[in-house]
């Protein structure tokens, strides 16, 4: 037999009163709630891997230059409500998008639009259209091209200024859907019976995005299309995002990805580096250290794959897989796991290496000590 407490712990879940007439919140409380939200903006981060509501709550007032002049509240669904004291402050924020947190875009909308199907669904982007022939600098053509990005709000054509050596510029402002993909280069059929024109698009205020598909919701390493990249393209993508790389090295990696450069092999299976990727040879191809070569002696036994290891080398290879470390004076120790590449050539001390999912090893440079 169950105790009375156990019985009532279950019975208290009964929906007592649910069939009666609904209660109603007092009118003055309703009016105060609406008044309090009259000057309220809602902000939503688009990349949950790199953005969090608490960080957005702390960062946005500083981004807007309104520290101490706006209150904020994180909601249960991960949004952040910002309550403004003055209407012109809120209108100023709405007039100067887009905004970002940690480099990734955020969507901003009026709280009063919360029941609209387009609530927090778009980002106002001002896009410059480059390489459009002057003959096509017509508002109708520009608006038609802009509609490929989203709902067009405005178009602008700036004539060239020969005194200041400033070329003509074409701009279009659109409401960009947050789930659409950024397009930076595209061929466009402008007129019938004429070859397509390759146009370039620059999004003002855009910072981070997926370099693989153009999404605003994830980085390249979380992209569903990452598995479709070739081994070389994956390695170049790693180099392009390496914070220790130089601008020149990043530019070479970008050119390599854009032009589809691939590392080949000759009859002796030696890697063949395309001319465009020669500046990155030290990253893409690793040479074995001379002292390791001197440690190997040929024996001809099948069990050791034709190689005789020194006692030190055998002990090192027979150890359980663990992270190998490269230490530098007065610097943090860097490491990576080489469990499946114990016979892979190594780079010199002070270089970090990272194995891509396709097996190509990418060498990374650590920061130079100052």
N, C-alpha and C positions, 0 to 999 in steps of 0.2 A: 504494500500500500504506500502511495506517495504522500508526502507531507502537504499540509495546507499551503505552504510557501511555494512548493513546486507546482501545485495546481494553479495558483493565482499568477505565477510567473508566465504561464501559458495563456490563461484567460484574459490577462490585461492587453493582449494583442488583438482582441476583438474590436471591430470598427463600430463602436458605440456612438451614435449621433450622426453618423455619416448620411443618413437618409433624411435628415431634417433640413430646413431652409438654411442656406449659407449665411454666415455672419458677414458684416461689411465694416471695413476700416473707416474711421471717421473722416469726413470730408476735409477737415483742416489738416489732418495728417497726410492725406493724399496730395493736397495742394502744396504742402511744404516739401514733400518728397520730389514732386515735379519741379518745384522752384530750385531745390538744391542741385538737381541734375541739369538745369537749364544751361549752365556753363560747365558742362562736363564733356571731356574727350576720353575715348576708349582707345587703348594702345594694345596691339597684339604682336608678339614676336613671331617671325615666320620660320626660324630654324631652331627647333627645340634642342638640337645637339649642342648649340653654342649660345643660346639665349635662355634666360629664366625670368619669370615675372618680377621677382624681388630685385634683380639687377636692373631691369627696365624701370621699376619704380624709383630707384635711387638715381639713375643716370639721366633720365629725360628732362627733369627740371633744369639741370645744368646745361644740357644741349639747347634748350629753349632760352636760356638766360633768365630764368624765373625762379631761382632758388629762394625759398622762403615765401614765395608768392602763389604757390599752388599746393594743394593737398592731394594725397593719392591713396588708393586702396586696391589691394589685390583681391580679385574675385575667385570663387571656387572653380571656375572654368579656365583659369590661367590668364585671364585678361587683367588689365590695370586701368582703373578709372582715375582720371585726373580732374580735380575740381578747381576751377579758376575763380579768383576773387573779382576780376574785372573782365568785361566782355572783350575789350580790345586786345587783351593779352591772348585770349583764346583765338580770336580772329587772325592775329598775327601768326600764331602757330599754324593755323590752317592754310595760310597764304605762302608758307615757306617750306613745303615738303620737297623731296622725300626725306625721311629720317631713318637713322640706323642705330643699332646698339651692338657694340663689338664688331662693327663692320658689316653686319647682316641687316637687311632691311626690316622695318617694322611697319605695320599697317595702322593708320590713325583714322578715326571716324568719330562723328558726333554720337553721343549717347542716345539722343532723340531718334536716331535712325536704326536702333537696335532690332526693329522688326522688319526692316527692309531686306529683301533677298540679296542685295549687294553690300550689306553691312560688313565692313572689314574685308571686302573682297578685292579691293583694288589699291594701287599706289599711283599717285600722279607723277608721271615721268615727263621730263622735257628732253626730247630726242633730236640730236642733230643728224641730218642726212647728208653724207659726204659722197662725192663722185657722181652726183646727179648732173647730167649735162645741162648747160644754161638754157637750152631751148625748152627744157621741161620744167623750168622754174615757174610753174603755174599752180595756183591754189588748188584747183580741182585734182591735178595729178598728185600733188603733195598730200592732200587729204586722203586720197585713195591709197597711197603707200602707207600713210600713218595708220590707217584702219587695220593693216596687217598686224600691228602691235596692240591695238586696243581701241576703245572708243575715243575718237578725236574730239578734243576740247577747243584747240586753237592751232592755227598755223601761222608761220612768220617767214618772210623772205627778206634778208638783209642784202642790199646791193653792195658791190665791191667798193672799197675805198683805195684808190690807187695812190693817194698821197701817203697813207699809212701802210701801204702794201698789205691790205687786208682783203682776202678774197670774199666773194659772196657766200652767204650762209643760209641754209634752209633748216628751219626748226619746226617741229610738230609736238604739241603737248597732248598726251593721251592718258586715259585711265587704264593702267596696265593690270590685268588680272593676276593675282598673286600665285595662281597655279599654272600660269603660262610660262614658257621658257624664253629667256633672253636671246635675241638674235643680233649679232654684231656684224655679220656679212651675209648678203643674200643676193642672188641674181633675180632681176625683176624684168618681166616682159612689159614694157611700157607701151609700145605701139605695135600693131600687127605688121608682119613682114619685115620686122627689124630685129636684129640680134638682141638678146637680153643684156641688160646693163647690170654690172655687179656694183651694188651699193654698200656703203659702210654706215653703221648706226652707232652713235655715241650717246649713252644714257647719262644725263647730268645727275650727279649725286649717287650714282651706283658704285658700290664698293665690292663686296664679296658676293660670289655666286659660284655655282658648280661649273668648273671649267670643262666638264665633259658634256653635259646636256644643257646647261644654261639655267637650271632651276634656281630659285631663290630660297628653297626650303632645305637644302642639304649641300654639303661640300663634296668635292670630287671623290673622296674616299668612301662616301656613303651612297654614291650614285648607283642605281640599278644597272646602268650601262657600263660600269667600270670593268666588268668581266669580259666585255666585248673588245676592249683595247688590246692591241698587240703587246708583246713583251717590251719592245723598244718604246712604244708610246707610254706604257705604264711607268717605265723608268724615267722618261723625260718629264712626265707629270710630277713624279716625286722630286726631281731636280728643280722644276719650276716653282714648287711650293716650299722648297728647302729654305728656311730662314737664314741659314749660314751661307747661302750662295750669293754671288754678286749679280748686279743688274745685267751685266753682259752675258753671264752664264744663263740667266733666266731667259734673256732674249733669244739665245741660241736654242734653248729647249722649246720655246714657243714656236720658233720658225720650224724646228724639226717636227713638231706635232702638226702644224698647219700644212706642211708640205708632204706629210706621210713618210718621213725618212725611216728606214729600217736598217738594222745591223744585219749583215749577211755573213756567210761562211764560205771559205774556199774548200778545195779538196782535202786539205789537212785539218779541216774544221776550225781554222783560226778565224776569229771575228774580223769582218771587214767593215770599217767605219766609213760611212758616207762623208764626203768632203764637208757638208754643212754641219756635221756633228763632231768634227775633229777637235774643236776647242773643248769638248766634253769628254775626250778620250779617257782622261784620268778618273772620271766618274764612272764611265760605262764599262771600261775594261781594267781589270786589276792584274798587275804583274806580281808573281811570287817573289818574296824577299830572298836575297841571295843566301842568307844564312840558313833558310829552310831548304833550299836546293842542295846545299852542301851536306845536310843531315841525311839525305836519301842515298842508299846504296843498293844497286841491283843485285838480286840473288837468284832469280829464275825459278823460284818455287811458286807453284800454282796457288797455294794457300794464302800467300801474301801478295797476290796479284802482281808478282814480278818485282816487288819492292821489299827491301829489308829495312825495318825501322830501328832507330836507336832506342835504347831503353827509355829515354826521356820522351821520345816521340810516341812510343807505344803506350806509355803510361798516360800521356795526354789524350790520345785517341780513344783509349779504353775507359776513360772516365765517363760517368753519366752526363747526359746533355745538360749544359748549364751556360749561363751568359758569360761570354768572354769580354774582357775589359781592356780598354786602351787608356792608360793614364798619362796625363800631361802635368808638368810642374805647375803648382798653384792654380790648377783648374779642376773642375768637377770631373769625375770619372764617368765615361760614357761606355755603354755596353750594348750588345745585341746577341740574339740567340743564333748559333750556327750549328745546331744539332744535326741538321741534315746535310751540312756542307763542310764536314771536317777536313776534306781534302781540297777545298777551294782555295785558290790563291788569296793572299792577304795583302792589304795595303800597308803602308808605312805607319808607325805609331803616330797618334794624333789625328788620324782620319777615322771617322765613324762610317761603318758600312751598314747597309740595310738591304735585306733580300726582299724583292717584290714577290707578289703571289705567283708570277710566271717564272720565277727562278733566276731572274737577272739581278745581279748584285749592284746596288747603287752606292757609290761612296759619297759621304757627306763631309763637309768641312766644319769643324767646330769653330766657335768664335775665337778670334785672335786676342790674346791677353794684352791688356793695355797697362 
